[in-house]
Amino acid sequence: MAEIDVITTAIAAGQSLSAEVDIGAKSLVGLLIPANWTTAGLSLQVSVDGGTTWGELTTVAGTPYAIGSLTGGTLAYYVAIDPTTLVGAQALKIRSGTQASPVNQANLVTLQLITRLAF
């Protein structure tokens, strides 16, 4: 059975980008987005060198990787992530919105990143 870890990070009120989250040799498999989320999609920045150099996560087609718009309200969202998407990434930053259109969060939002040992 795979070892699952939950790592917590936050996006501050008035901001669109989380602090760096070190996932080491693990893969991101899910995100738990709280109900107080200001409506927006999600995108990710990744680092393969422990947080020195950052890049935008893109698909193999060269388009930005994005999770569609999530509407805040009374329920939290769980978003499943294909673990092969981030193989090799050692650190992440979660963005509300996209690089081209970031969305500042109205409130402090605490995100839970669900990780497991890489395949």
C-alpha positions as CSV (number, residue, x, y, z in Angstrom):
1,M,0.0,0.0,0.0
2,A,1.3,3.5,-0.9
3,E,2.1,5.9,1.9
4,I,-0.2,8.9,1.8
5,D,0.8,12.3,3.3
6,V,-1.2,15.5,3.6
7,I,0.8,18.7,3.3
8,T,-0.9,22.0,4.2
9,T,-0.2,25.3,2.5
10,A,-2.1,28.6,2.2
11,I,-2.8,31.5,-0.1
12,A,-3.1,34.7,1.9
13,A,-6.0,37.1,1.5
14,G,-5.3,39.4,-1.4
15,Q,-2.8,37.0,-3.0
16,S,-2.9,34.4,-5.7
17,L,0.1,32.3,-5.1
18,S,0.9,29.9,-2.2
19,A,4.2,29.6,-0.5
20,E,6.6,26.9,-1.7
21,V,5.6,23.3,-0.8
22,D,8.4,20.7,-0.7
23,I,7.1,17.3,-1.8
24,G,10.6,15.7,-2.2
25,A,10.4,12.3,-3.8
26,K,6.6,12.1,-3.6
27,S,4.0,12.8,-6.3
28,L,0.9,15.0,-5.9
29,V,-2.2,12.9,-6.3
30,G,-4.9,15.3,-5.0
31,L,-5.8,18.7,-3.7
32,L,-8.5,19.6,-1.1
33,I,-9.8,23.1,-1.8
34,P,-11.8,24.7,1.1
35,A,-15.3,26.1,0.8
36,N,-14.1,29.7,1.4
37,W,-12.2,29.5,-2.0
38,T,-12.8,32.6,-4.2
39,T,-14.1,31.3,-7.5
40,A,-11.1,30.6,-9.8
41,G,-9.3,27.8,-11.5
42,L,-5.9,26.5,-10.4
43,S,-2.5,26.3,-12.0
44,L,0.9,25.2,-10.7
45,Q,4.5,26.4,-10.6
46,V,7.1,23.6,-10.2
47,S,10.7,23.4,-9.2
48,V,13.0,20.4,-9.9
49,D,16.0,21.8,-8.0
50,G,14.5,22.3,-4.6
51,G,13.1,25.7,-5.1
52,T,15.9,27.6,-6.8
53,T,14.4,27.7,-10.3
54,W,10.6,27.8,-11.0
55,G,8.6,27.1,-14.1
56,E,5.0,27.0,-15.1
57,L,3.6,23.5,-15.4
58,T,2.5,22.9,-18.9
59,T,1.1,19.9,-20.8
60,V,3.1,18.0,-23.4
61,A,1.2,20.0,-26.0
62,G,2.8,23.2,-24.6
63,T,-0.4,24.6,-23.1
64,P,-0.6,25.7,-19.5
65,Y,-1.7,23.0,-17.1
66,A,-4.9,24.3,-15.5
67,I,-7.7,23.0,-13.3
68,G,-11.0,24.5,-14.4
69,S,-12.9,27.1,-12.3
70,L,-14.0,26.0,-8.9
71,T,-16.8,28.0,-7.3
72,G,-16.5,28.8,-3.6
73,G,-19.5,28.2,-1.4
74,T,-20.6,25.7,1.2
75,L,-18.6,22.6,0.1
76,A,-14.9,21.9,-0.2
77,Y,-13.6,20.3,-3.5
78,Y,-11.3,17.3,-3.8
79,V,-9.4,17.4,-7.1
80,A,-7.7,14.2,-8.2
81,I,-4.3,14.7,-9.9
82,D,-2.7,12.2,-12.2
83,P,0.5,11.5,-10.3
84,T,2.6,11.1,-13.5
85,T,1.9,14.8,-14.3
86,L,4.4,16.0,-11.7
87,V,7.0,13.2,-11.7
88,G,10.4,14.9,-11.0
89,A,9.0,18.0,-9.4
90,Q,10.5,18.5,-5.9
91,A,8.6,21.6,-4.9
92,L,5.3,23.3,-5.9
93,K,3.4,26.6,-5.7
94,I,-0.4,26.6,-6.1
95,R,-1.9,29.5,-8.0
96,S,-5.4,30.8,-7.9
97,G,-6.1,31.4,-11.6
98,T,-3.5,31.2,-14.3
99,Q,-0.2,32.9,-14.9
100,A,-1.9,35.1,-17.5
101,S,-4.9,35.8,-15.2
102,P,-4.2,35.3,-11.5
103,V,-7.1,35.6,-9.1
104,N,-6.5,37.0,-5.7
105,Q,-8.3,35.2,-2.9
106,A,-10.7,37.3,-0.8
107,N,-9.8,35.3,2.4
108,L,-6.9,33.2,3.7
109,V,-7.4,29.8,2.1
110,T,-5.8,26.7,3.5
111,L,-5.1,24.0,0.9
112,Q,-4.3,20.4,1.5
113,L,-2.0,18.6,-0.9
114,I,-2.3,14.9,-0.9
115,T,0.9,13.1,-1.9
116,R,2.2,9.6,-2.1
117,L,5.5,7.9,-2.9
118,A,6.3,8.2,-6.6
119,F,5.9,5.1,-8.8
